């Protein structure tokens, strides 16, 4: 109860002293919306579903590209955790919103141009901005190029929510920061664990579902199983020394004194074709 009263007091204090700039910026954007009626359809669609659809599409693209990267499953783990972080950030938002309990701008102020039908639930922080911030932060870790595109789309989504009259600028700014913080925390804590899990699964028949990267050959496989035409024609084993003009390997055996265990060592003796 005391914690709730403290948050309510802080909210009231900010409303009286620190929200003037936030309200002023909201009115400026709302006036811009009133004078750009030609953009209402696009901005309303982008603010409602288009922005998150674009971010989800980039997330899927990054996941497909990560399956082809040979970086020890780090990219796949990052993309997967980005999706998880987005869901967790939305859940966190359901706790923070009622605690702050800030009224929507169209509830607190009259004559607001509203482009979207919306319930009068708490305004801070924005659900859309929280998910957009988590998407953008996680994708920046997975891929700088696609992450930069996602960041631009996330900021534009935040602007669109204010443009449509359903949020204050501080609502969407706080949402972006909360979502990014949750994504950074989830990826930082769980990525190594998920990478280990993916490595273990890649050794099972589930590998084609996890990655499309080729299996790395073990050390010595290339020498044992040649892949080039010249290597295929060259004999492998003791006969290869004779083909190269080398002296075959000499095997020396000795019996260790304690326990009577045989120890065999092999040494290559230089031949006429070895050093020229």
Backbone torsions as a table, in degrees:
resi	resn	phi	psi	omega
1	UNK	NA	-45.5	179.2
2	UNK	-61.6	-39.0	179.5
3	UNK	-64.1	-41.6	179.5
4	UNK	-65.2	-40.1	178.3
5	UNK	-65.0	-38.1	178.8
6	UNK	-65.1	-42.0	178.0
7	UNK	-65.8	-38.4	178.2
8	UNK	-65.1	-40.8	178.1
9	UNK	-63.6	-42.5	179.2
10	UNK	-63.6	-41.2	178.6
11	UNK	-62.9	-43.1	179.4
12	UNK	-64.4	-40.1	178.8
13	UNK	-63.0	-44.4	179.4
14	UNK	-66.0	-36.0	178.3
15	UNK	-61.7	-36.2	-176.4
16	UNK	-83.5	-35.2	-170.5
17	UNK	-117.0	-31.5	-171.6
18	UNK	-110.5	-0.7	-174.9
19	UNK	-102.3	2.8	-178.0
20	UNK	-61.9	-44.6	179.8
21	UNK	-67.0	-36.7	179.1
22	UNK	-64.5	-44.8	178.1
23	UNK	-65.7	-40.0	-179.8
24	UNK	-63.3	-43.0	178.8
25	UNK	-66.6	-37.1	177.1
26	UNK	-61.0	-45.3	-179.7
27	UNK	-64.0	-36.7	177.8
28	UNK	-62.3	-44.4	-179.9
29	UNK	-69.4	-36.1	178.8
30	UNK	-67.3	-35.8	174.9
31	UNK	-67.7	-37.6	174.5
32	UNK	-60.0	-41.9	177.8
33	UNK	-62.1	-38.4	-178.9
34	UNK	-66.2	-27.9	-177.3
35	UNK	-98.7	4.1	179.4
36	UNK	-128.7	59.3	-178.7
37	UNK	-61.7	-25.7	179.6
38	UNK	-64.4	-20.4	-177.4
39	UNK	-99.1	-0.1	-173.7
40	UNK	-60.5	-44.2	-177.1
41	UNK	-62.4	-47.7	-179.5
42	UNK	-65.2	-46.5	-176.4
43	UNK	-65.5	-38.1	178.7
44	UNK	-65.8	-42.7	179.2
45	UNK	-66.2	-41.8	-179.8
46	UNK	-66.7	-40.1	-179.2
47	UNK	-69.1	-30.5	-176.0
48	UNK	-83.7	-51.1	-175.6
49	UNK	-140.3	-24.2	-173.6
50	UNK	-64.8	-41.0	-178.5
51	UNK	-63.2	-48.2	179.1
52	UNK	-66.9	-33.0	176.9
53	UNK	-64.4	-41.1	178.0
54	UNK	-64.0	-44.1	179.9
55	UNK	-65.3	-39.8	177.8
56	UNK	-64.9	-36.3	178.3
57	UNK	-64.9	-43.8	177.7
58	UNK	-63.2	-37.7	178.0
59	UNK	-61.3	-42.5	178.0
60	UNK	-65.3	-42.5	179.0
61	UNK	-60.9	-44.9	178.5
62	UNK	-62.5	-36.1	177.3
63	UNK	-65.1	-41.4	178.4
64	UNK	-66.3	-40.1	178.3
65	UNK	-68.5	-35.8	179.9
66	UNK	-64.3	-30.2	179.4
67	UNK	-65.5	-22.2	-178.2
68	UNK	-97.2	-7.2	-178.8
69	UNK	-84.9	141.8	-178.7
70	UNK	-106.0	72.0	-177.6
71	UNK	-127.0	32.1	177.3
72	UNK	71.6	29.4	176.1
73	UNK	68.7	9.7	-179.2
74	UNK	-65.4	-41.1	-179.0
75	UNK	-67.3	-41.5	178.8
76	UNK	-61.8	-43.4	179.3
77	UNK	-63.3	-40.2	-179.0
78	UNK	-64.9	-44.2	-179.8
79	UNK	-65.0	-42.4	179.4
80	UNK	-63.6	-42.0	-180.0
81	UNK	-70.7	-25.4	174.9
82	UNK	-63.0	-43.5	176.3
83	UNK	-62.6	-42.4	178.3
84	UNK	-64.1	-42.4	-179.2
85	UNK	-63.7	-34.8	178.2
86	UNK	-63.0	-42.8	178.0
87	UNK	-66.6	-43.3	179.9
88	UNK	-65.0	-37.7	178.5
89	UNK	-63.7	-38.3	177.8
90	UNK	-65.6	-37.6	177.0
91	UNK	-66.6	-41.1	176.3
92	UNK	-59.9	-39.0	-179.0
93	UNK	-63.1	-31.8	179.1
94	UNK	-69.0	-19.8	176.3
95	UNK	-88.4	-42.2	-176.3
96	UNK	-69.8	-40.2	-176.5
97	UNK	-54.9	-54.9	179.2
98	UNK	-64.3	-28.9	178.8
99	UNK	-67.3	-43.7	179.3
100	UNK	-76.9	-44.4	174.6
101	UNK	54.9	52.9	177.6
102	UNK	-88.3	130.2	-179.1
103	UNK	-67.6	151.6	174.4
104	UNK	-65.2	152.2	-179.8
105	UNK	-61.4	-35.3	-179.9
106	UNK	-75.1	-11.0	173.8
107	UNK	-90.8	-41.3	-175.5
108	UNK	-80.1	-26.1	-174.5
109	UNK	-129.5	138.9	177.4
110	UNK	-80.8	164.2	173.1
111	UNK	63.8	28.1	175.0
112	UNK	-82.8	131.6	176.1
113	UNK	-75.7	116.1	-175.5
114	UNK	-113.3	120.4	-178.0
115	UNK	-96.4	-12.9	-178.3
116	UNK	-127.0	139.0	171.7
117	UNK	-74.5	127.6	-174.3
118	UNK	-146.5	149.0	176.1
119	UNK	-74.4	164.9	-178.2
120	UNK	-93.7	39.6	177.0
121	UNK	-74.9	171.7	-177.4
122	UNK	-55.8	144.3	-174.4
123	UNK	-88.3	-31.9	-177.1
124	UNK	-107.6	134.0	-13.4
125	UNK	-86.6	167.7	-178.4
126	UNK	-74.5	129.2	176.7
127	UNK	-59.9	-46.4	-178.6
128	UNK	-61.3	-42.2	-178.7
129	UNK	-68.8	-35.7	177.9
130	UNK	-62.0	-47.8	179.1
131	UNK	-65.5	-39.5	179.2
132	UNK	-64.4	-41.1	178.4
133	UNK	-63.9	-39.2	177.9
134	UNK	-66.5	-44.2	177.2
135	UNK	-58.0	-50.5	-174.4
136	UNK	-64.0	-44.9	-178.7
137	UNK	-64.4	-44.3	179.9
138	UNK	-66.1	-40.1	-179.0
139	UNK	-71.5	-28.1	174.2
140	UNK	-64.1	-33.9	176.6
141	UNK	-72.3	-38.6	-177.7
142	UNK	-73.1	-41.4	-177.1
143	UNK	-154.7	119.8	-178.5
144	UNK	-63.8	-40.0	-177.1
145	UNK	-66.6	-53.5	179.8
146	UNK	-70.4	-31.1	177.0
147	UNK	-65.7	-36.1	177.0
148	UNK	-64.9	-40.6	176.4
149	UNK	-62.6	-43.4	179.4
150	UNK	-63.5	-37.4	179.3
151	UNK	-64.5	-41.4	177.8
152	UNK	-63.4	-44.1	179.2
153	UNK	-64.7	-35.6	-179.8
154	UNK	-67.7	-44.0	178.8
155	UNK	-64.4	-39.9	178.9
156	UNK	-66.0	-35.8	176.2
157	UNK	-63.9	-41.7	177.6
158	UNK	-60.9	-42.9	177.7
159	UNK	-63.2	-40.6	-178.5
160	UNK	-63.4	-34.7	178.6
161	UNK	-65.6	-36.7	176.0
162	UNK	-73.0	-40.5	179.7
163	UNK	-57.9	-37.0	-179.0
164	UNK	-81.1	-5.2	174.0
165	UNK	86.3	14.1	-176.3
166	UNK	-101.5	-7.2	-179.6
167	UNK	-147.0	154.1	167.3
168	UNK	-81.3	160.1	176.1
169	UNK	-58.6	-37.6	179.7
170	UNK	-66.6	-29.5	178.0
171	UNK	-62.2	-45.8	-176.6
172	UNK	-77.8	-33.9	176.9
173	UNK	-64.2	-44.7	176.8
174	UNK	-63.5	-37.3	177.9
175	UNK	-63.6	-43.9	177.7
176	UNK	-60.1	-42.6	-178.5
177	UNK	-68.7	-41.2	179.4
178	UNK	-64.1	-45.6	179.1
179	UNK	-62.1	-42.8	179.1
180	UNK	-64.9	-38.6	179.8
181	UNK	-65.8	-41.7	178.7
182	UNK	-64.2	-42.6	179.3
183	UNK	-63.5	-44.2	179.4
184	UNK	-62.3	-39.8	-179.9
185	UNK	-67.1	-46.2	-177.9
186	UNK	-64.1	-46.0	-178.6
187	UNK	-67.2	-41.4	-179.3
188	UNK	-64.8	-34.9	-176.5
189	UNK	-84.4	-40.2	-166.9
190	UNK	-106.6	-6.4	-172.7
191	UNK	-64.8	-45.0	-178.8
192	UNK	-61.5	-38.4	178.7
193	UNK	-65.2	-41.7	180.0
194	UNK	-68.3	-35.6	177.5
195	UNK	-61.8	-44.1	178.4
196	UNK	-62.5	-39.6	178.4
197	UNK	-64.1	-42.3	179.7
198	UNK	-66.2	-38.2	177.3
199	UNK	-62.1	-41.6	178.5
200	UNK	-65.9	-42.0	179.7
201	UNK	-68.4	-29.2	-179.7
202	UNK	-68.2	-15.7	177.6
203	UNK	-88.0	3.1	-179.9
204	UNK	-109.9	175.3	175.9
205	UNK	-62.5	-6.9	178.7
206	UNK	-80.7	-2.1	-176.0
207	UNK	-53.5	-44.8	-179.3
208	UNK	-60.4	-23.1	178.4
209	UNK	-81.2	-18.8	-175.9
210	UNK	-96.5	-45.5	-174.3
211	UNK	-145.5	151.1	174.3
212	UNK	-106.8	4.2	179.7
213	UNK	-71.0	144.5	179.3
214	UNK	-68.4	155.1	178.2
215	UNK	-74.7	130.9	177.8
216	UNK	-72.7	132.7	177.6
217	UNK	-69.1	147.6	176.7
218	UNK	-70.0	161.6	-179.5
219	UNK	-63.9	128.8	178.9
220	UNK	94.7	-10.4	-178.8
221	UNK	-69.2	-38.5	-179.0
222	UNK	-62.4	-35.7	179.4
223	UNK	-76.5	-31.3	-176.0
224	UNK	-81.3	-34.5	178.8
225	UNK	-122.2	89.1	-175.9
226	UNK	-61.8	148.8	-178.2
227	UNK	-114.2	-21.4	-179.6
228	UNK	-87.5	156.1	179.4
229	UNK	-57.7	-41.3	-179.8
230	UNK	-64.6	-39.1	-179.8
231	UNK	-67.3	-34.0	-179.8
232	UNK	-67.3	-34.3	179.8
233	UNK	-75.7	-25.1	-177.7
234	UNK	-77.8	135.2	178.0
235	UNK	-67.7	147.4	-180.0
236	UNK	-113.2	136.1	179.6
237	UNK	110.2	-154.9	-177.9
238	UNK	-61.5	-31.9	-178.8
239	UNK	-66.9	-23.2	-178.4
240	UNK	-67.6	-29.0	177.4
241	UNK	-64.4	-42.4	180.0
242	UNK	-67.4	-36.2	179.8
243	UNK	-66.4	-31.5	179.3
244	UNK	-89.6	-3.2	-178.2
245	UNK	82.6	16.9	-178.7
246	UNK	-90.5	161.4	174.0
247	UNK	-77.4	128.9	178.5
248	UNK	-57.9	155.3	179.8
249	UNK	-65.4	142.7	177.1
250	UNK	-103.4	130.1	-178.5
251	UNK	-102.8	126.4	-178.1
252	UNK	-117.9	126.5	-179.7
253	UNK	-114.8	143.1	174.9
254	UNK	-144.3	158.7	-179.3
255	UNK	-108.0	123.3	178.9
256	UNK	-68.9	142.6	-176.0
257	UNK	-65.9	-52.7	-177.7
258	UNK	-78.4	129.2	175.2
259	UNK	84.4	-15.2	178.9
260	UNK	67.7	35.3	-178.6
261	UNK	-93.1	131.4	179.0
262	UNK	-75.6	133.6	175.5
263	UNK	-123.9	124.5	-176.8
264	UNK	-113.9	130.8	177.5
265	UNK	-122.8	148.0	-179.4
266	UNK	-124.1	132.3	179.8
267	UNK	-131.8	134.8	176.3
268	UNK	-80.9	124.1	176.7
269	UNK	-92.6	132.5	-178.9
270	UNK	-61.2	136.2	177.9
271	UNK	-118.3	-177.4	-176.5
272	UNK	-65.4	-25.2	-178.2
273	UNK	-97.2	-0.5	-173.7
274	UNK	-80.8	-51.5	-177.3
275	UNK	-117.9	121.1	178.8
276	UNK	-130.7	NA	NA
